[in-house]
Amino acid sequence: MPLCCDPIRSCKLLNSCEEHPGALGNGAGELAGGALPFGSILSPPLTVSHLLGRQDLGCRTTHCNSEVLQRCTLVFLATKPHLLPGVLQEIAPAVTRDHIIVSVAAGVTLQTLQQLLPAGTKVLRVMPNLPCVVQEGAVVVARGSCAGEQEAALLRSLLSACGLCEETPESYIDIHTGLSGSGVAYVYLFAEALADGAVKMGMPSALANKIAAQTLLGAAKMILETGEHPAKLRSNVCTPGGTTIHALHELEKGALRATVMNAVEAATMRARELGKR
């Protein structure tokens, strides 16, 4: 049976044990829903709805952080960034060289994590995105100075269930936020506009939304499976004087390319600003 904590206590840390990776904190939802085998989660929920959701995943919950550290060696931290320093100070006395600490908190650097934990702690950062919940996410992993290939390989193996998982330098994490974390919303906006165009021309909304989503899915799959540059695939669709080149001309007049590039830049810069707080 799940261990139930007081539902009004604040979420403190996302954890996993050696055999059953677990999740705790609102930021863990993407990973928890992304096919990670959370069979032994210890997860202080914020509300009854959080508790019920974690029970559906086979969670055992507790409001005692020391219990998490005692029972688990692979510990994910998925609190709000401003709460994380206090959590790290609380758990630091219980952290040993056997623990692997993985942060999902945006903007909290590896340097900060290592400063607030005992010397020699194996620390990594992970940044997922929303489609992890349907096993089609994009996750980047960066390791601290004391985390080796063994720890990185373990994390990549676990997170591969969520979709694409790549190890990168830490400096890429904010760019990943602008490209993929926030980028999911850009794609939703484009899908909405695509479907709205079809509705304007007389197609029912439900059908238009379904076809728009499938169009995006198919186009993305072709990029991944063919290895071709998107520009090459786009060119393949165009025929002289055809419908596509006329449509692309309208998109260019609306500065779609520059606007999307500006959006990625704006989200990346904002992520960097948040990391300096």
Backbone hydrogen bonds in HBPLUS format (Angstrom, degrees):
<---DONOR---> <-ACCEPTOR-->    atom                        ^
c    i                          cat <-CA-CA->   ^        H-A-AA   ^      H-
h    n   atom  resd res      DA  || num        DHA   H-A  angle D-A-AA Bond
n    s   type  num  typ     dist DA aas  dist angle  dist       angle   num
A0061-THR N   A0003-LEU O   2.43 MM  58  4.47 119.8  1.78 123.8 135.7     1
A0009-ARG N   A0006-ASP O   3.21 MM   3  5.84 169.7  2.22 122.0 125.2     2
A0014-LEU N   A0076-PHE O   2.45 MM  62  4.33 104.4  2.00 128.4 148.2     3
A0076-PHE N   A0014-LEU O   2.39 MM  62  4.33  98.9  2.02 114.9 137.1     4
A0022-GLY N   A0015-ASN O   2.79 MM   7  4.96 110.9  2.27 107.7 126.0     5
A0016-SER N   A0074-LEU O   2.59 MM  58  5.06 123.3  1.91 146.3 156.8     6
A0017-CYS N   A0020-HIS O   3.28 MM   3  5.30 159.2  2.33 124.4 118.2     7
A0028-ALA N   A0025-GLY O   3.00 MM   3  5.54 164.2  2.03 118.1 123.0     8
A0029-GLY N   A0026-ASN O   3.34 MM   3  5.90 172.9  2.34 117.7 119.8     9
A0027-GLY N   A0078-ALA O   3.33 MM  51  4.82 146.7  2.45 157.7 149.0    10
A0032-ALA N   A0028-ALA O   2.84 MM   4  6.00 166.0  1.86 162.3 167.2    11
A0033-GLY N   A0029-GLY O   2.94 MM   4  5.96 150.3  2.03 145.3 151.8    12
A0034-GLY N   A0031-LEU O   3.03 MM   3  4.94 154.9  2.09 101.2 109.1    13
A0038-PHE N   A0036-LEU O   2.82 MM   2  5.71 128.2  2.09 114.9  98.8    14
A0039-GLY N   A0037-PRO O   2.84 MM   2  5.64 136.4  2.03 107.4  94.1    15
A0060-ARG N   A0041-ILE O   2.57 MM  19  5.21 148.0  1.66 138.4 150.0    16
A0051-LEU N   A0047-THR O   3.02 MM   4  6.36 158.5  2.07 148.0 154.0    17
A0052-LEU N   A0048-VAL O   2.88 MM   4  6.18 163.9  1.90 157.7 160.6    18
A0053-GLY N   A0049-SER O   3.01 MM   4  6.13 155.9  2.07 143.3 150.1    19
A0054-ARG N   A0050-HIS O   2.98 MM   4  6.25 153.7  2.05 150.3 157.0    20
A0055-GLN N   A0051-LEU O   2.90 MM   4  6.18 148.6  2.00 149.2 158.7    21
A0056-ASP N   A0052-LEU O   3.08 MM   4  6.32 147.0  2.19 142.9 150.9    22
A0057-LEU N   A0054-ARG O   3.04 MM   3  5.03 132.9  2.27  94.2 107.3    23
A0059-CYS N   A0054-ARG O   2.87 MM   5  5.17 148.5  1.97 140.6 143.2    24
A0058-GLY N   A0055-GLN O   2.92 MM   3  4.96 160.8  1.96 107.2 112.3    25
A0067-GLU N   A0064-CYS O   3.17 MM   3  5.46 130.0  2.43 101.7 113.8    26
A0068-VAL N   A0065-ASN O   3.04 MM   3  5.10 119.2  2.42  96.5 111.4    27
A0069-LEU N   A0065-ASN O   3.15 MM   4  6.56 159.4  2.20 154.3 158.3    28
A0070-GLN N   A0066-SER O   2.94 MM   4  6.13 147.5  2.04 143.2 152.7    29
A0071-ARG N   A0067-GLU O   2.97 MM   4  6.09 150.9  2.06 148.4 154.7    30
A0072-CYS N   A0068-VAL O   2.94 MM   4  5.81 134.8  2.15 148.4 159.2    31
A0100-ILE N   A0073-THR O   2.70 MM  27  6.07 158.4  1.75 163.4 164.4    32
A0075-VAL N   A0100-ILE O   2.82 MM  25  6.09 167.1  1.84 167.5 172.0    33
A0102-VAL N   A0075-VAL O   2.74 MM  27  6.02 167.2  1.76 156.0 158.3    34
A0077-LEU N   A0102-VAL O   2.59 MM  25  5.98 152.9  1.66 156.9 163.0    35
A0104-VAL N   A0077-LEU O   2.70 MM  27  5.83 167.8  1.72 168.3 164.0    36
A0083-LEU N   A0080-LYS O   2.93 MM   3  5.46 148.1  2.03 117.8 127.5    37
A0084-LEU N   A0081-PRO O   3.22 MM   3  5.29 141.9  2.37  99.8 110.3    38
A0087-VAL N   A0083-LEU O   3.24 MM   4  6.52 154.3  2.31 149.6 157.3    39
A0087-VAL N   A0084-LEU O   3.02 MM   3  4.98 114.8  2.46  98.2 114.7    40
A0088-LEU N   A0084-LEU O   2.86 MM   4  6.09 162.8  1.89 164.6 169.1    41
A0089-GLN N   A0085-PRO O   3.01 MM   4  6.26 158.2  2.06 148.7 154.2    42
A0090-GLU N   A0086-GLY O   3.08 MM   4  6.25 145.5  2.21 138.3 147.6    43
A0090-GLU N   A0087-VAL O   3.09 MM   3  5.04 118.6  2.49  92.4 107.8    44
A0091-ILE N   A0087-VAL O   2.96 MM   4  6.25 156.7  2.02 155.3 160.6    45
A0092-ALA N   A0088-LEU O   2.89 MM   4  5.70 139.1  2.06 146.9 156.2    46
A0094-ALA N   A0091-ILE O   2.85 MM   3  5.50 145.3  1.97 123.3 133.7    47
A0095-VAL N   A0092-ALA O   3.10 MM   3  5.21 155.2  2.17 107.4 115.0    48
A0099-HIS N   A0096-THR O   3.15 MM   3  5.55 154.5  2.21 108.4 115.5    49
A0101-ILE N   A0122-LYS O   2.88 MM  21  6.17 170.1  1.89 171.4 169.5    50
A0124-LEU N   A0101-ILE O   2.90 MM  23  6.36 149.2  1.99 157.6 165.1    51
A0103-SER N   A0124-LEU O   2.89 MM  21  6.35 162.1  1.92 155.7 157.4    52
A0126-VAL N   A0103-SER O   2.84 MM  23  6.06 158.1  1.89 169.8 167.2    53
A0113-LEU N   A0109-THR O   3.03 MM   4  6.35 163.8  2.06 151.3 155.8    54
A0114-GLN N   A0110-LEU O   2.89 MM   4  6.05 163.5  1.91 153.0 157.0    55
A0115-GLN N   A0111-GLN O   2.97 MM   4  6.14 145.7  2.09 142.8 152.4    56
A0116-LEU N   A0112-THR O   3.14 MM   4  6.33 145.5  2.26 147.4 155.2    57
A0121-THR N   A0118-PRO O   3.14 MM   3  5.83 148.5  2.24 145.0 143.6    58
A0144-GLY N   A0123-VAL O   2.73 MM  21  5.20 155.2  1.79 163.6 158.3    59
A0125-ARG N   A0142-ALA O   2.74 MM  17  5.20 165.1  1.76 158.6 163.9    60
A0142-ALA N   A0125-ARG O   2.93 MM  17  5.20 160.1  1.97 148.0 152.4    61
A0127-MET N   A0140-VAL O   3.00 MM  13  5.46 154.7  2.07 154.3 159.6    62
A0140-VAL N   A0127-MET O   3.21 MM  13  5.46 157.1  2.26 134.3 139.1    63
A0132-CYS N   A0129-ASN O   3.11 MM   3  6.02 163.0  2.14 128.8 132.8    64
A0133-VAL N   A0130-LEU O   3.08 MM   3  6.26 173.7  2.08 139.0 138.3    65
A0134-VAL N   A0131-PRO O   3.01 MM   3  5.44 158.2  2.05 111.0 117.7    66
A0136-GLU N   A0131-PRO O   3.02 MM   5  5.25 162.9  2.05 147.8 142.4    67
A0135-GLN N   A0132-CYS O   3.02 MM   3  4.76 162.7  2.05 109.1 108.3    68
A0137-GLY N   A0162-CYS O   2.72 MM  25  5.59 158.3  1.77 156.8 151.6    69
A0164-LEU N   A0137-GLY O   2.90 MM  27  6.06 144.1  2.03 161.9 150.3    70
A0139-VAL N   A0164-LEU O   2.82 MM  25  6.09 159.2  1.86 151.6 158.7    71
A0166-GLU N   A0139-VAL O   2.92 MM  27  6.37 159.5  1.97 159.7 163.3    72
A0141-VAL N   A0166-GLU O   2.89 MM  25  6.19 146.1  2.00 146.3 152.4    73
A0168-THR N   A0141-VAL O   2.82 MM  27  5.99 158.5  1.87 156.7 162.5    74
A0147-ALA N   A0144-GLY O   3.27 MM   3  5.43 157.5  2.32 106.2 112.9    75
A0152-ALA N   A0148-GLY O   3.08 MM   4  6.36 164.4  2.11 152.2 157.1    76
A0153-ALA N   A0149-GLU O   2.77 MM   4  5.82 159.0  1.82 149.9 155.6    77
A0154-LEU N   A0150-GLN O   3.04 MM   4  6.20 154.1  2.11 142.1 148.9    78
A0155-LEU N   A0151-GLU O   3.06 MM   4  6.32 161.4  2.10 148.6 153.0    79
A0156-ARG N   A0152-ALA O   2.89 MM   4  6.13 162.8  1.92 151.2 156.4    80
A0157-SER N   A0153-ALA O   2.91 MM   4  6.04 155.2  1.98 145.6 152.4    81
A0158-LEU N   A0154-LEU O   3.03 MM   4  6.32 157.4  2.09 148.3 153.7    82
A0159-LEU N   A0155-LEU O   2.89 MM   4  6.05 169.5  1.90 157.6 160.5    83
A0160-SER N   A0156-ARG O   2.94 MM   4  5.82 127.1  2.22 140.7 151.3    84
A0162-CYS N   A0159-LEU O   2.85 MM   3  5.37 158.1  1.90 114.5 121.8    85
A0163-GLY N   A0160-SER O   3.20 MM   3  5.34 158.7  2.24 104.4 110.7    86
A0172-TYR N   A0169-PRO O   3.02 MM   3  5.73 163.0  2.05 120.8 126.0    87
A0173-ILE N   A0170-GLU O   2.98 MM   3  5.54 162.9  2.01 119.6 125.0    88
A0176-HIS N   A0172-TYR O   2.76 MM   4  6.02 153.0  1.84 153.4 161.7    89
A0177-THR N   A0173-ILE O   2.99 MM   4  6.31 144.3  2.12 141.7 151.4    90
A0178-GLY N   A0174-ASP O   3.12 MM   4  6.49 155.3  2.18 145.1 150.0    91
A0179-LEU N   A0175-ILE O   2.81 MM   4  6.03 151.8  1.89 151.1 160.0    92
A0180-SER N   A0176-HIS O   2.69 MM   4  5.44 164.2  1.71 147.0 152.6    93
A0181-GLY N   A0176-HIS O   3.08 MM   5  6.44 161.1  2.12 139.7 145.5    94
A0182-SER N   A0177-THR O   2.68 MM   5  5.80 170.6  1.69 167.4 165.2    95
A0184-VAL N   A0180-SER O   3.28 MM   4  5.92 138.7  2.46 130.3 130.5    96
A0185-ALA N   A0182-SER O   2.91 MM   3  5.66 135.5  2.11 120.1 129.7    97
A0186-TYR N   A0183-GLY O   3.03 MM   3  5.01 119.0  2.42  94.6 110.1    98
A0187-VAL N   A0183-GLY O   3.09 MM   4  6.42 157.8  2.14 153.7 158.8    99
A0188-TYR N   A0184-VAL O   3.00 MM   4  6.33 154.0  2.07 146.8 154.3   100
A0189-LEU N   A0185-ALA O   2.96 MM   4  6.18 156.8  2.02 146.7 152.6   101
A0190-PHE N   A0186-TYR O   2.93 MM   4  6.25 156.5  1.99 148.1 154.6   102
A0191-ALA N   A0187-VAL O   2.81 MM   4  6.04 160.3  1.85 151.8 157.5   103
A0192-GLU N   A0188-TYR O   2.88 MM   4  6.08 154.4  1.95 147.0 153.9   104
A0193-ALA N   A0189-LEU O   2.97 MM   4  6.25 158.7  2.01 148.1 153.5   105
A0194-LEU N   A0190-PHE O   2.81 MM   4  6.01 158.4  1.86 151.9 158.5   106
A0195-ALA N   A0191-ALA O   2.98 MM   4  6.17 164.8  2.01 149.0 152.4   107
A0196-ASP N   A0192-GLU O   2.86 MM   4  6.05 155.0  1.92 145.7 153.8   108
A0197-GLY N   A0193-ALA O   2.95 MM   4  6.17 149.3  2.05 146.5 153.6   109
A0198-ALA N   A0194-LEU O   3.33 MM   4  6.72 150.3  2.43 140.5 147.6   110
A0198-ALA N   A0195-ALA O   3.04 MM   3  5.13 116.8  2.46  96.3 111.4   111
A0199-VAL N   A0195-ALA O   2.90 MM   4  6.25 153.3  1.97 150.9 159.3   112
A0200-LYS N   A0196-ASP O   2.85 MM   4  6.09 157.1  1.90 149.1 155.0   113
A0201-MET N   A0197-GLY O   3.20 MM   4  6.46 140.4  2.37 135.7 145.5   114
A0201-MET N   A0198-ALA O   3.10 MM   3  5.07 123.4  2.43  92.1 106.5   115
A0203-MET N   A0198-ALA O   3.00 MM   5  5.51 170.8  2.01 140.3 137.5   116
A0202-GLY N   A0199-VAL O   2.97 MM   3  5.07 160.5  2.01 105.8 111.9   117
A0208-ALA N   A0204-PRO O   2.95 MM   4  6.13 160.0  1.99 155.5 162.2   118
A0209-ASN N   A0205-SER O   2.87 MM   4  6.08 161.9  1.90 159.5 163.1   119
A0210-LYS N   A0206-ALA O   3.15 MM   4  6.31 156.4  2.21 142.1 148.4   120
A0211-ILE N   A0207-LEU O   2.96 MM   4  6.18 163.8  1.99 153.4 157.4   121
A0212-ALA N   A0208-ALA O   2.88 MM   4  5.99 157.9  1.92 148.1 154.9   122
A0213-ALA N   A0209-ASN O   3.02 MM   4  6.15 162.6  2.05 146.2 150.4   123
A0214-GLN N   A0210-LYS O   3.04 MM   4  6.25 159.7  2.08 145.8 151.5   124
A0215-THR N   A0211-ILE O   2.85 MM   4  6.01 148.4  1.95 145.8 154.7   125
A0216-LEU N   A0212-ALA O   3.07 MM   4  6.39 157.0  2.12 149.8 154.6   126
A0217-LEU N   A0213-ALA O   2.94 MM   4  6.18 161.2  1.98 149.8 155.5   127
A0218-GLY N   A0214-GLN O   2.83 MM   4  5.95 166.2  1.85 149.9 153.6   128
A0219-ALA N   A0215-THR O   2.99 MM   4  6.09 160.8  2.03 145.9 151.3   129
A0220-ALA N   A0216-LEU O   2.96 MM   4  6.08 162.6  1.99 149.2 154.0   130
A0221-LYS N   A0217-LEU O   2.95 MM   4  6.13 157.7  2.00 148.3 154.8   131
A0222-MET N   A0218-GLY O   3.04 MM   4  6.26 151.1  2.12 145.0 152.1   132
A0223-ILE N   A0219-ALA O   3.18 MM   4  6.51 152.0  2.27 145.2 152.0   133
A0224-LEU N   A0220-ALA O   3.12 MM   4  6.44 164.3  2.15 153.7 156.8   134
A0225-GLU N   A0221-LYS O   2.85 MM   4  5.93 163.7  1.88 153.0 158.0   135
A0226-THR N   A0222-MET O   2.92 MM   4  5.60 156.2  1.98 140.5 146.3   136
A0227-GLY N   A0223-ILE O   3.13 MM   4  5.65 145.2  2.26 131.8 140.7   137
A0232-LYS N   A0229-HIS O   2.91 MM   3  5.37 126.9  2.20 112.2 125.5   138
A0233-LEU N   A0229-HIS O   3.21 MM   4  6.63 159.0  2.26 155.1 161.1   139
A0234-ARG N   A0230-PRO O   2.82 MM   4  6.01 157.5  1.87 152.4 159.1   140
A0235-SER N   A0231-ALA O   2.96 MM   4  6.11 156.5  2.01 141.9 148.2   141
A0236-ASN N   A0232-LYS O   3.02 MM   4  6.30 144.2  2.15 142.6 152.3   142
A0237-VAL N   A0234-ARG O   3.09 MM   3  5.40 139.9  2.26 103.5 114.3   143
A0238-CYS N   A0235-SER O   3.18 MM   3  5.30 131.9  2.42  98.5 110.9   144
A0242-GLY N   A0239-THR O   2.91 MM   3  5.19 160.1  1.95 140.2 136.5   145
A0247-ALA N   A0243-THR O   3.03 MM   4  6.29 153.5  2.10 147.2 154.9   146
A0248-LEU N   A0244-THR O   2.81 MM   4  6.06 162.7  1.84 156.9 161.8   147
A0249-HIS N   A0245-ILE O   3.06 MM   4  6.13 146.9  2.17 136.2 144.2   148
A0250-GLU N   A0246-HIS O   3.38 MM   4  6.73 149.7  2.47 140.0 146.3   149
A0250-GLU N   A0247-ALA O   3.04 MM   3  5.24 119.9  2.41  99.7 113.9   150
A0251-LEU N   A0247-ALA O   3.11 MM   4  6.54 153.1  2.18 148.1 155.8   151
A0252-GLU N   A0248-LEU O   2.88 MM   4  6.16 154.9  1.94 151.6 158.3   152
A0253-LYS N   A0249-HIS O   2.96 MM   4  6.22 151.2  2.04 145.1 153.0   153
A0254-GLY N   A0250-GLU O   3.06 MM   4  6.33 137.7  2.25 139.1 150.3   154
A0254-GLY N   A0251-LEU O   3.16 MM   3  5.03 125.7  2.47  90.2 104.3   155
A0256-LEU N   A0251-LEU O   3.15 MM   5  5.64 172.8  2.16 154.3 155.1   156
A0255-ALA N   A0252-GLU O   3.00 MM   3  4.94 160.4  2.03 104.3 109.0   157
A0259-THR N   A0255-ALA O   2.92 MM   4  5.99 158.7  1.97 154.0 160.8   158
A0260-VAL N   A0256-LEU O   2.96 MM   4  6.14 161.0  2.00 155.9 159.8   159
A0261-MET N   A0257-ARG O   3.05 MM   4  6.31 164.0  2.08 151.7 156.5   160
A0262-ASN N   A0258-ALA O   2.88 MM   4  6.07 154.7  1.95 145.7 152.9   161
A0263-ALA N   A0259-THR O   2.93 MM   4  6.17 144.1  2.06 140.7 150.7   162
A0263-ALA N   A0260-VAL O   3.08 MM   3  4.95 117.6  2.49  91.1 106.7   163
A0264-VAL N   A0260-VAL O   3.03 MM   4  6.38 159.4  2.08 155.7 159.2   164
A0265-GLU N   A0261-MET O   3.05 MM   4  6.29 160.1  2.09 147.4 153.2   165
A0266-ALA N   A0262-ASN O   2.84 MM   4  6.03 159.9  1.88 148.2 153.8   166
A0267-ALA N   A0263-ALA O   2.98 MM   4  6.18 165.3  2.00 153.6 156.8   167
A0268-THR N   A0264-VAL O   2.97 MM   4  6.09 156.5  2.03 145.6 152.6   168
A0269-MET N   A0265-GLU O   2.92 MM   4  6.11 165.4  1.94 154.7 158.3   169
A0270-ARG N   A0266-ALA O   2.98 MM   4  6.15 152.9  2.06 143.5 151.3   170
A0271-ALA N   A0267-ALA O   2.95 MM   4  6.16 152.8  2.03 144.0 151.3   171
A0272-ARG N   A0268-THR O   3.01 MM   4  6.34 151.9  2.09 147.0 154.7   172
A0273-GLU N   A0269-MET O   2.94 MM   4  6.22 150.9  2.02 144.6 152.7   173
A0274-LEU N   A0270-ARG O   2.95 MM   4  6.22 163.6  1.98 152.9 156.4   174
A0275-GLY N   A0271-ALA O   3.07 MM   4  6.26 141.8  2.22 139.0 149.2   175
A0276-LYS N   A0273-GLU O   3.06 MM   3  5.38 150.5  2.15 106.9 115.7   176
A0277-ARG N   A0274-LEU O   3.32 MM   3  5.53 162.5  2.36 105.4 110.6   177
